[in-house]
């Protein structure tokens, strides 16, 4: 039995999946929560120590439930939430808490760096990305501005998945996909952008980790990591990647035309491209893929957030909430939710606030509020769909993942709003599965003495779509949602000046 391990370090939890690639069977799963520090000014942070503790808990749970299984792991692939800044000193010790992708307290640093660069157009021209609070670069500038004594001791800039790889191997590495979301990277040339580094401090050029090629190993499990986590010393650790890059592998979005939509705390919409896709508006992030090629991506910071907030307020479980929403008409009778509970990244409204709009005596009921909160998540991502179309990306199908993908109503809303067929992959750990498939890719590449196995063929073999779960758009519903989206867009346009 040859076991592969996929690790997914999410914002709210760490997941570990063990996969028998010969039998194409998931043998074990474990999950451990990760807390978050949230403050009124938009601060969203975590302690790096929580990541190690959560990963240790996951491996311990698997060992308890299936003794000896961890010892048979051959290779590991790690997924992690993008952009979050893990600052380490010379000895590899965390200097400060991890500022997360959803931290909006760095908006002043974005303005500072944008002005220093000569404007957003210059930034996009030089790196492919604007400076937005979600990205890593303004977080580094924040550390310099607010914690100068700690910045003086900074020696390593890592992302969460890089940090897990470091814990496993002792090596400081990065890969193109996750690195492309730092705003310290040139997405066209796939190299660190020393020009962008110099906007902050020339010294940070030397703090960036070595970049790995797709399919290259970050290293092997060290003796120390073997003792800590109870996994085999010498097991291969693949390059890993950001959660969206690993989600692309885990859903089969490794060739042109397929889009993956993730309905989680954040919402993402992304697809593989053979050429760089640079959006001059900055709404679509011009990321690289972890398999070679590029992965243009839209990210919204409030996807399932609105439905969770209203569900909690109403005291309903998920099924009851969806059932109430299903009784409301498309467009929720003109009631519109702007779901910016955490500010927003796309559109760029770090100071945004949530609101319910279009309320009348006739439409103000629980059912319409529930429906509008679900619709708002997909309306937010339609901005990305329009961007993909404008830039010439020809979408064929959406692969739907994340917690929201379990909802038949959300599946239907996505199909109608985007006017594309929706498929739901089997299982609910696309990023962890992507890590396991990447681990297989790296392992087979190393066994073949550097001759790269085909990631496309591996994905074809190991990504399974649920039978009968395809949802197709219908003309009447698409037309109704086009009208509802126009109403949403009018409220968004009218209220945007309040938050800028």
N, C-alpha and C positions, 0 to 999 in steps of 0.2 A: 504494500500500500504506500503510494507516494502522496504525501500531504503537502498542500500549499496553504499559506496563511495570508489572508487579507485583513488589514487593520484600517479602520476608518475613524479618525479622530474628528468628531463633529463638534459643533459649538456647545451642544448640550450633553453629549455622551460620547464615550469611546466604545466601538464595536470591534469584535474579533470574530472572524469566520475561518473555519478550517475546511478545506475542500479537497476531496479525492478526485484528482483530474482524470484518472483512468476510468473511474466509474461515473464521472460527472455528477458527483453527489456531495452535498454539503453535509459534513459529518458533525459539526458542532458550531454553536453560536454562543457568544456571551456579550453582555453589555453592562457598562458601568457609567453612572451619571458624572457630569462635570459641572461644577457650580459656576456662577458668573457674578462679578461685582458690577453693579449698575448704579450710576449716579445721575442726578438731575441735569448736569451739564452735557450729557451725551456720552459720558465715560462708560465703556464696556470693557472689562478686563478680567483676566484669569491668572492664577498662579501656575507657572510652568510645572511645579511639583505635582499639581493635580493630574497632569497628563501621565506622568510615570505611575502614580498611584492607581489611576483608572486602568491603565494597561496591565499592571500587575494583578489587579482584581480580576480582569477578564481571563487572563491565562490561569489564575488560581481556580476560578469557577469551572473552566473546562477540565482542569486536572481532577477536580473533585467529582465531576459528573462522568468523565470518561478517562480514567487513569491511564497514563502512558501515551495518550494521543499527541500531546504537545511534543513529546520526545521524537516523534516521527516527522516533524516539519522539515522539509527540504529547502524551501525558499519562502520569502516574505515580501509582500508589497504593501506600502503604506500610503494611505490617503489622508489628507488633513485639510482643515478649513483654510481658505486662501487668505493672503494679505497680512494676517496677524503677525505682529513683530515680537520675536523672542530675542531679547538682548542678552548676550553672554559676555563674561569677562575672559581674560586670557586662559583661565583654567576651565572654561566651559561651564561656569556657574551663572545662573540667572542673576542679572543686575536689578531687574525691576519686573513688575507684573507684565504679562502679555497683553498688549493693546490689540483688541480684536477688529476684525473686518467691519463689524457693526458699530464701532466707536466713532461718534461724530464730533468728539471734542477737538479734533485736529483741523476743523474748518479754517481757523486763522492761519495755521501752518500751510494749508493748501493755497490760500491767497498769497501768503508770503513767498512761497516757492514759485507760484505762477508769475508773480510780478518780477521776481528775480530772473526768471527764464525769458521774460519779454512777452508773455501772453500765452493763452491756451493754445493758439495755433502753432506757436513755436514748439511747445511741448509735444503736441501730436506729431508735428513734422520730424522732431528729433527722436522720439521714443515710440510713437504710436499711441500713447495714452495721455490724457490730461491728468492734472493732480486732483484727485478726489479723496474725501476723507476715508473711504474704504481701503485705499491702497497703503502700501508699507512706507513709502518715502516720507509722507508727512508725519508719520508716527516717529520716525527717526529724528526728524526735525523737532518734534514735540519734546523728545527726550533731551535734545540739546538745549532747547529753550527753557524747559521747566526743571530738569534734573542735570545741570551741567557737571556736577561732580560725578554722577554715574556715567554720563556720556564720555567723560574723560577716561573712564575705565573700560569702555566698550571696545571689544576686539572681534566679536563675531555677530553677524546679522543673520538670523535664521528665521524661517517660517515654521509653523507647527509640524508639518510632515518632515521637514529637514531635521527638526529637533528630535523627533522620534527615531529617525534614522541615526542621528548622533548617539542617542541613548543605546541603540542596538549595536552600533559598530564602532563608536568612538571617532568617526570621521566626519568632517565638516563638508557637506556636499549639497548641491541643489540640482534641479533639472529645469529644462526650458519652460515647461508648462507653468509650473507654480512661480518660477522666477519672473515670468512675463507679467505677472500681476503685482509686481512690487513698485512699478513706476521708476525703477532703477535699471531698466533693461530696455534694449533696443529690439523690438519684436520683429523688425525686418531682417536684421542680421543675426538674431539669436545670440547676442552677446550682452554682457553687462555694459551699461551706458555710463562711462566715466564722466561724461558731460553732465548727466543727471546727478551723479554722486557729488560733483563739484558744487552743485547748487546748495548742497547741505554743508559738506566739508570734504576736502580732497582726501582726508585720512580714511574715510569709510570705503574707498576703493579696495583697500587691503583687508577689510573686514568681511567681504563677500565670499561665500563658499565657492569651491570648484564646481563648474558646471559639468553635468554628465550627459552623454549622448543617450537618445532613446534606446532602451534595451540594455543599457550598461548597468552594472551592479554598483551600488553605493559602498559595498563591502560585505563582510560576513559578521555574524553574531559573535561578539567578543566574549571572553571568559567571564567578565564582570556582568554583562547582560544575561548570559546563560544562567548565572547564579541568581540574579535578581528576578528574572521572569520565568525560569524553569523551562527554557527552550534550548535546543541543541546548539552548542558552540560550533561555529563554522557554517551554519545555515546561511544561504545566500540572502542578502537583502537587496532587493531591486531599487531602482532610482526613486520609485514612488511618484507622487505628484499631488497637485491640488485636488480637492474633492470633486470639482467639476471635470477635471481631466480624467480622473479615475472613473467618475460616473459615465463619461463618454465611452470608455472601454467597456464598462459593465453593462451598457445598454446597446452596444454595437454601433455607436456613432463614430466610426473610424474611417468612413468614406463619405464622399460628397452626397448631399441631399437629405441626410437624416438629421433631425433636430432632437435634442433631449431637453425636456422641460422638467425641472425639479420643483416640487411643491413642498417646501419645508419652511422653517422659520424665515429664511430668505427664499426668493423665487429666482430661478435661473433658466435661461433659454440659450442653448448653444448648439453649434453644429460644426462638423469637420470641413476644412477647406484645404485644397492643395496649394493655395496662394494666400499671402497675407490679405486680410480684410480690415482695412483701416477706415473707421467711421469719423469723418471730419466733425461731427457733432459731439463725439465722445460718448454717445449713449450706448453703443456697442463697444465693449472692450476688445481690443485687438490682441487677444491672448494667443500663445502657441499651444499646440497639442503636445501631450506627453508621448506620442507615438510617431513624431515627425509631423510636418504640416502645421496648420493653424486651427484655432478654436475660437472664432468670434463669439462673444458672449454678452448677454444682457443680464444684469443682476438688479433685483429689487430687494430692499431690506425688510419689506413687510409683505409676506405672502400669506402664510397661515396665521399670522399674528392677529389680524382683525377677527377672523372667525373664532379663534381661541379666546380672545377678549370678550366677545359678545356671548359665546357659549358659556363662559364662566359667569358672566353677569346674569344670564338667564337660568343658570343652574341646570344645564342640559348636558347629557353625554353626547358623544360625536354622532351616533346614529339618530338620536332624537333631533338634534340640531339640523342634520341633513334632511330629515323627514319634513321638518317644518319648512325649510328652504325650498324643498321640492314642490310644495303646494303653492308657492308664489309664482307669478308669471315672469317670463324673461324680461329683464330690465327692472324687476321689483317694483312695478307700478310707478316708475319715475323716481324712486328713492335711490340715492347714490351714496356709497361710502368711499371716502378718500382714506386709505388705511395707514396713514403715516404715523403710527404709534412710536416709531423709533427714528423720526426724521426719515429721509429717503435719499437713496443713491441715484436712482434713475426714475423720474427726473431728478436732477441734482438739487435736492432740497434738504440739506442737513438739519435745518431748523424747522422742517415741516411738522404739522400737527394733524392728527386724525380728525375727521368730521363726518357727520351725517347730513346730507343735503337733499333738497327737494321734498322736504317733509310737508305733507298736507294731512288734514283730518281723515282723508279717505285712504291714504297709503301707510299711515304710521301704525305698523303692527309688527309683531315679532317675526312673522313669516317673511315679510319684505326685508327687514333688517338682516335676517339670516341669509337670505338670497343675495342681497347687495354685498354683504361681506365676502361671500364666496366669489361673486362676479368680479369684485375689485381686484382680487389677486391675479386673475387672468387678464383683465383690462390693463393692468400695469405691465404685463409682459407683451401685450399686443404692440406696445411701442417698439419692442425689439423685433417683432415679426415684420413690422413696417420697415424697420431699418435693414433687416436682412433682404427684403424684396428690393428696396431702393438701391442696395449695393450689389445687386445681381445674383444673390444666393437663391438658387431654385430649390425650395423645400418640397420634399415628397411625403414626409410622414413625421409625426412626433412620437418619441418614446417618453412616456410619462413615468416619473419616479418620485420618491419622497413620500412623507406621511399622507399628504393630500391625494396621492395617486390611488389610494385605496377606496376613495369615495366615487361611486358610480356617477353621482351628480357632477362632481368636479371633472370627471373624465368627459362627460357630455358637454359641459360648459367650455372646456378647452377645445374640443373638436369644433364646436360651432363658432366660437369667437375667433379661432385661428383659421377656420375653414380648411382643415387638414385632417386626415385620418389619425387616430390616436391608438397606439399600442402600449400595453403595460407589460414590461418584462416580469418573468417569474421571480419571486422573492422580493424582499424590500431592502436589500443591502447592496445597491448597485455600485457604490463607491468601494466597499469592501471587496465585492466580487471583482471589480475592475483591478483592485490591488492584487488579488489572487491570480488573475489572468496575466497581469504584467509580470508577476513573479515567475509564472510558467514561461513566459516569453524570454525573460532574462536567463532562466535556468537552461532552457533549450538552446539559446544562443551560446551560452558558455560551454555546453556539452558539445556543440558543433564547432568549437574552436573559433568563435568570432563570426561565423556565418549566421546572419540574423534570421531567425525563424519569422514567418509572416504573422504579424499581429492580426491582420484581416482574417486569415484562416483560423487562428485560435479563437477569435471572437465568434466567427461563424459556428465553430464547434461547441462553444461553451456558454454563449448567451442564449437563453431560452425565453421565448415569449409565451405568455399564457394563452392557451387555446381559447378562442372565442371572445377575447377581451378587446378586440378592435372596435373602436367607436368611430363611425363615419358621420361627417357633417351632412345635414339636409338643408335644402335651399331655403325653406321657410324660416327655420331657426337661425340660419346664417344672416338672413336679411333682418330679422328682429334684433339680433345682437349687433349688427352694424348700426342700427338706430340707437340702441342702448349705449353703445360705445361713444357715439357722437355726444350724447348727453353727459356721459362721464368726462369726456374731453373738454366740454364747455365749463364744467365746474372746476376741473383741474386748471384750466387756463385762467379762470376768473380769480381763483384763490392763490395761485402761485405768487403774485406780488406780495402777499402777506408774509411769505416765508423766505424771501430773498433780500 
